[in-house]
Amino acid sequence: MTKLLILSVSAGNGHVRAAQALEATLAQSFAPHTAVHVDAMAHVPAGFRKVYTDWYLQLVNRAPELWSYLHQRTDVTPHHAPSQRLRRGIERLSTGALVREIRRAKPDAVICTHFLPAELLMRERNRGRIECPVWLQITDYDLHNMWLVPGMTGYLAATEEVAFRLRARGIPPERVHVTGIPVMPAFSEPDAPELAHAACTSALGLDPARPVLLMASGGAGVGDLPSMVERVLALGDDTPFQVIAVAGRNAEAHARLEALSQRHPGRVVAVGFTNEMHKMMAAADLVVTKPGGLTVSECLALGKPMLLISPIPGQEEHNAGFLMEESAAWLAYDAIGLDYKVARLMADPAKLAAMAARSRALGKPQAARAVLQRVLGVAE
């Protein structure tokens, strides 16, 4: 029996969701092996956590140009550069409790879904204080220098191109594995009866014969979610499509969406926080979303075409580029572009079908299983 430690960082949701997907898949399909998921930010001082998570979120939302500069600059800064060594030194001073927690857990193997814990474990391994294998799961569709942590047992890549980039930047080929990005078990069986389009639309009170648009986020340049929904509702007078709008934990947005639902009966389903996003996606003919690595992996797993909005400079821009190159998504740069492209795509079932086919071809719904098989050394 293998005791697996999965380490994430709650800087954004994607790294945590990848870790949760691995934990859930192992519990479901890999008994008697066990896993413990630890968010690194739960074991660092409040000040460090605020800088590492809150500062990042504020930076990408309020100063995207500065984030873009930092993203590009750090991508060409060598691992051994003084600035990188200083950064790692500051991180070590703030993560002593996390390192002690890792030692206390005494895992047989570790998977990191963020580079921060991988860098800490690199030092521990170099000093002989930890001997178990450490694997690094890359959670985007491009490769940034920060993921090039030396000495990992294996590097788990989303695509062949990411794997190519790892090898081109000096990672030994035998340590590079294309697995995809882990998604929760609910997304891993796209042909399951409970994810049938008609069943999911009917369960939401929608008409299975009319197209469905899923909108799950607003963003810079396109407006907040209720404003986006209100605008696109005005586009469907000739062949009205239906809208699922997911506000998450934003109570104000949810209330505004409920008001829209009352004004447009039969056209809008307003959803707050939900654990059934897989069913919302299954009901959709088009998903409007930011191109975060985990979100687009879920869309690909279910074979959904995407209209991408408000990419974070750097990683999300590169995710968007990959999806557009592969003809699985379009990108709306602003509110006018969003309105135009929603109207055009929702009126073109053939185009949506072609994009869905590309999305399905790219999807890796069994990525979590592939990762665990590799790490645990069990047969496929």
VOGU-3710 file (C-alpha; in Angstrom, 3 decimals, decimal comma):
1> mtkllilsvs> 0,000/0,000/0,000  1,342/3,424/-1,001  0,755/6,509/1,124  0,563/9,439/-1,275  0,907/13,081/-0,274  -0,617/15,610/-2,703  0,557/19,195/-2,249  -1,253/22,193/-3,742  -1,200/25,972/-3,344  -4,407/27,999/-3,155
11> agnghvraaq> -3,204/30,792/-5,452  -6,266/30,645/-7,670  -8,408/27,499/-7,697  -6,767/25,390/-10,388  -3,875/23,919/-8,420  -6,229/22,904/-5,601  -8,793/21,404/-7,987  -6,112/19,282/-9,672  -5,046/17,967/-6,266  -8,654/17,264/-5,293
21> aleatlaqsf> -9,147/15,373/-8,544  -6,175/13,135/-7,797  -7,330/12,551/-4,226  -10,884/11,692/-5,299  -9,770/9,404/-8,133  -7,395/7,502/-5,882  -10,131/6,987/-3,275  -12,540/5,802/-5,959  -10,322/3,504/-8,006  -6,981/2,749/-6,351
31> aphtavhvda> -7,652/1,017/-3,037  -5,843/0,112/-0,823  -3,519/3,031/-1,667  -4,262/6,186/0,322  -3,799/9,900/-0,263  -3,700/13,034/1,846  -4,143/16,441/0,209  -2,424/19,389/1,892  -2,777/23,014/0,808  0,651/24,515/1,405
41> mahvpagfrk> -0,921/27,862/2,276  -2,526/26,286/5,362  0,961/25,830/6,875  2,606/29,211/6,289  2,413/32,508/8,223  -0,578/34,734/7,473  1,654/37,458/6,026  3,327/35,111/3,556  -0,049/33,637/2,599  -1,479/37,101/1,976
51> vytdwylqlv> 1,439/38,076/-0,260  1,534/34,762/-2,134  -2,213/34,403/-2,779  -4,026/37,710/-2,254  -1,250/39,770/-3,837  -1,227/37,504/-6,878  -4,999/37,783/-7,342  -4,948/41,562/-6,911  -2,038/41,899/-9,298  -3,612/39,941/-12,143
61> nrapelwsyl> -6,935/41,739/-11,695  -5,741/45,298/-11,096  -2,378/45,483/-12,841  -2,373/42,854/-15,597  0,330/44,698/-17,538  2,692/44,436/-14,560  1,842/40,756/-14,132  2,539/40,196/-17,836  5,984/41,810/-17,457  6,805/39,718/-14,381
71> hqrtdvtphh> 5,570/36,540/-16,080  7,773/37,144/-19,122  10,771/38,233/-17,061  10,730/35,211/-14,755  10,309/32,890/-17,730  13,789/33,815/-18,976  15,491/34,037/-15,570  17,693/30,963/-14,913  16,944/28,805/-11,898  20,374/29,626/-10,432
81> apsqrlrrgi> 20,078/33,406/-10,924  20,537/35,561/-7,774  16,939/36,809/-7,924  15,593/33,260/-8,022  17,875/32,143/-5,205  16,719/35,108/-3,131  13,067/34,250/-3,815  13,579/30,644/-2,743  15,435/31,792/0,377  12,513/33,984/1,410
91> erlstgalvr> 10,122/31,117/0,755  12,199/28,751/2,907  12,111/31,199/5,821  8,304/31,261/5,608  7,591/27,577/5,058  9,264/25,810/7,966  5,935/24,567/9,311  5,015/23,187/5,906  8,294/21,282/5,651  7,725/19,852/9,127
101> eirrakpdav> 4,215/18,793/8,109  5,611/17,001/5,052  8,203/15,195/7,166  5,547/14,260/9,722  3,336/12,756/7,008  6,134/10,336/5,972  4,690/9,736/2,498  5,826/7,024/0,119  5,459/9,448/-2,795  4,526/13,090/-3,348
111> icthflpael> 2,684/14,831/-6,180  2,912/18,634/-6,335  0,340/20,561/-8,361  2,285/23,807/-7,861  5,988/24,563/-8,125  6,356/26,089/-4,622  6,204/22,815/-2,646  8,251/21,118/-5,377  11,049/23,653/-4,858  10,980/23,097/-1,092
121> lmrernrgri> 11,150/19,340/-1,555  13,999/19,694/-4,052  16,090/21,217/-1,248  14,977/18,543/1,219  15,932/15,788/-1,217  19,291/17,396/-1,984  20,076/17,471/1,734  19,004/13,870/2,303  16,078/14,770/4,557  13,476/13,184/2,320
131> ecpvwlqitd> 13,970/10,176/0,071  10,569/9,467/-1,459  9,908/10,247/-5,148  8,449/13,682/-5,914  6,351/14,273/-9,032  5,339/17,621/-10,509  1,960/18,057/-12,233  1,922/21,019/-14,633  -1,530/22,602/-14,679  -1,444/24,731/-17,845
141> ydlhnmwlvp> -1,164/24,141/-21,584  2,154/25,919/-21,870  5,404/25,756/-19,915  6,804/28,513/-17,720  10,306/28,522/-16,275  8,966/28,228/-12,707  7,869/24,660/-13,436  11,446/23,643/-14,291  12,277/22,472/-10,773  15,398/20,292/-11,006
151> gmtgylaate> 15,517/16,765/-9,694  11,876/15,728/-9,800  11,153/12,039/-10,263  8,746/12,883/-13,064  7,105/15,827/-14,813  3,459/15,300/-15,764  2,499/17,328/-18,836  -0,831/18,379/-20,301  0,125/17,907/-23,964  2,847/16,673/-26,281
161> evafrlrarg> 3,940/20,278/-26,847  4,421/20,889/-23,116  6,422/17,650/-22,967  8,516/18,804/-25,941  9,200/22,094/-24,173  10,258/20,295/-20,987  12,773/18,212/-22,915  13,970/21,229/-24,921  14,666/23,089/-21,672  16,807/20,341/-20,231
171> ippervhvtg> 14,509/17,904/-18,446  15,640/14,303/-19,108  13,233/12,710/-21,602  12,693/9,628/-19,443  11,226/11,824/-16,706  8,640/13,528/-18,938  5,173/11,978/-19,234  2,080/13,192/-21,080  -0,918/12,523/-18,849  -3,224/15,509/-19,252
181> ipvmpafsep> -4,417/17,699/-16,396  -6,408/15,835/-13,712  -10,150/16,495/-13,534  -12,654/15,261/-10,964  -14,259/11,837/-11,488  -17,540/13,557/-12,399  -15,854/14,751/-15,620  -14,077/11,483/-16,363  -16,947/9,590/-18,025  -18,340/11,919/-20,718
191> dapelahaac> -20,602/9,181/-22,125  -22,226/8,361/-18,772  -26,064/8,365/-18,944  -26,308/11,024/-16,235  -24,347/13,398/-18,514  -26,628/12,948/-21,521  -27,471/16,355/-22,977  -31,244/15,860/-22,935  -31,268/14,589/-19,360  -29,170/17,477/-18,070
201> tsalgldpar> -31,126/20,186/-19,875  -34,457/18,746/-18,736  -33,272/18,509/-15,129  -32,535/22,242/-15,230  -35,982/23,033/-16,588  -34,646/23,838/-20,049  -35,858/22,762/-23,475  -33,515/20,082/-24,912  -34,481/21,152/-28,434  -33,132/24,699/-28,021
211> pvllmasgga> -29,440/25,606/-27,780  -27,913/26,306/-24,374  -25,181/28,794/-23,472  -23,275/28,293/-20,207  -21,743/31,424/-18,693  -19,664/30,959/-15,560  -17,574/34,095/-15,192  -17,207/37,740/-16,099  -13,933/39,571/-16,437  -11,953/42,599/-17,478
221> gvgdlpsmve> -13,138/44,020/-20,778  -16,402/42,099/-20,974  -18,153/43,164/-17,758  -19,562/41,330/-14,787  -21,569/38,143/-15,275  -25,106/39,587/-14,869  -24,317/42,363/-17,347  -22,963/39,814/-19,828  -26,077/37,666/-19,495  -28,382/40,655/-19,932
231> rvlalgddtp> -26,604/41,646/-23,130  -26,574/38,208/-24,730  -30,258/37,697/-23,962  -30,949/40,561/-26,332  -29,191/38,678/-29,135  -31,574/35,757/-29,388  -34,850/37,311/-30,495  -34,987/35,375/-33,781  -33,856/31,968/-32,493  -33,748/32,442/-28,727
241> fqviavagrn> -31,181/30,319/-26,974  -31,208/29,512/-23,290  -28,633/30,596/-20,725  -27,247/28,859/-17,645  -25,498/31,498/-15,528  -23,357/30,291/-12,611  -22,565/32,963/-10,023  -20,751/30,689/-7,586  -20,478/32,205/-4,105  -21,183/35,754/-5,338
251> aeaharleal> -24,539/36,387/-3,665  -25,049/39,798/-5,281  -24,478/38,433/-8,772  -26,790/35,504/-8,042  -29,575/37,872/-6,939  -29,200/39,935/-10,125  -29,290/36,773/-12,219  -32,441/35,610/-10,427  -34,045/38,943/-11,329  -33,081/38,397/-14,966
261> sqrhpgrvva> -34,582/34,935/-14,796  -37,876/36,421/-13,648  -37,846/38,935/-16,495  -36,988/36,265/-19,077  -38,973/33,171/-18,046  -37,785/29,994/-19,689  -34,546/31,534/-20,938  -32,302/31,899/-17,899  -31,346/29,469/-15,160  -29,544/31,298/-12,339
271> vgftnemhkm> -27,213/29,078/-10,316  -25,238/29,929/-7,186  -22,551/27,658/-5,766  -22,888/24,163/-7,191  -21,167/20,793/-6,987  -22,767/19,769/-10,290  -20,811/21,873/-12,751  -20,309/18,743/-14,844  -24,062/18,581/-15,444  -24,209/22,283/-16,312
281> maaadlvvtk> -21,457/21,733/-18,883  -23,140/18,609/-20,223  -26,283/20,644/-20,885  -24,384/23,365/-22,765  -23,769/23,771/-26,484  -21,195/26,522/-25,826  -19,278/27,496/-22,677  -18,209/31,096/-22,042  -15,293/31,005/-19,612  -11,893/32,313/-18,646
291> pggltvsecl> -9,147/29,981/-19,926  -7,850/28,654/-16,630  -6,029/25,342/-16,989  -8,476/23,283/-14,922  -11,645/24,869/-16,302  -10,667/24,281/-19,910  -9,548/20,736/-19,042  -13,059/20,048/-17,733  -14,568/21,488/-20,913  -12,245/19,375/-23,060
301> algkpmllis> -13,041/16,256/-21,036  -16,731/16,714/-21,866  -16,058/17,798/-25,456  -17,417/21,337/-25,125  -16,617/24,231/-27,468  -15,507/27,383/-25,670  -15,732/31,126/-26,083  -12,866/32,447/-23,987  -12,855/35,789/-22,180  -10,452/37,884/-20,099
311> pipgqeehna> -7,363/35,652/-20,117  -4,786/36,447/-17,433  -1,624/37,629/-19,223  0,848/34,800/-19,499  -0,495/31,396/-18,627  -4,156/31,923/-19,561  -3,218/33,715/-22,778  -1,116/30,687/-23,706  -3,955/28,330/-22,803  -6,234/30,346/-25,084
321> gflmeesaaw> -3,664/30,227/-27,881  -3,454/26,443/-27,649  -7,241/26,019/-27,773  -7,640/28,382/-30,718  -4,807/26,713/-32,635  -6,623/23,429/-32,157  -9,996/24,902/-33,270  -11,723/24,089/-29,966  -12,317/27,705/-28,914  -12,789/31,298/-29,992
331> laydaigldy> -11,617/34,342/-28,017  -13,642/37,500/-27,273  -11,390/40,458/-26,529  -14,129/42,809/-25,347  -17,869/43,144/-24,753  -18,677/43,881/-28,395  -16,669/40,869/-29,512  -18,435/38,701/-26,952  -21,869/39,751/-28,214  -20,886/39,212/-31,846
341> kvarlmadpa> -19,288/35,816/-31,317  -22,066/34,483/-29,084  -24,627/35,468/-31,705  -22,607/33,959/-34,536  -21,782/30,673/-32,823  -25,227/30,069/-31,325  -26,708/30,512/-34,816  -24,281/28,017/-36,392  -24,850/24,462/-35,109  -22,423/23,019/-37,648
351> klaamaarsr> -19,595/25,231/-36,401  -20,355/24,338/-32,780  -20,366/20,649/-33,697  -16,969/20,951/-35,373  -15,514/22,770/-32,356  -17,033/20,167/-30,036  -15,403/17,381/-32,026  -12,013/19,072/-31,699  -12,562/19,610/-27,999  -13,480/15,969/-27,505
361> algkpqaara> -10,380/14,870/-29,428  -8,147/17,000/-27,199  -9,795/16,013/-23,927  -8,169/13,673/-21,440  -10,999/12,744/-19,075  -8,895/9,950/-17,562  -5,906/12,203/-16,804  -6,104/11,696/-13,037  -6,057/7,937/-13,505  -3,087/8,218/-15,880
371> vlqrvlgvae> -1,155/10,287/-13,327  -1,850/7,859/-10,498  -0,950/4,837/-12,586  2,373/6,442/-13,398  3,136/7,493/-9,832  1,971/4,267/-8,206  3,547/2,070/-10,867  0,366/0,117/-11,532  -0,682/-1,330/-14,886  -2,871/0,706/-17,196
//
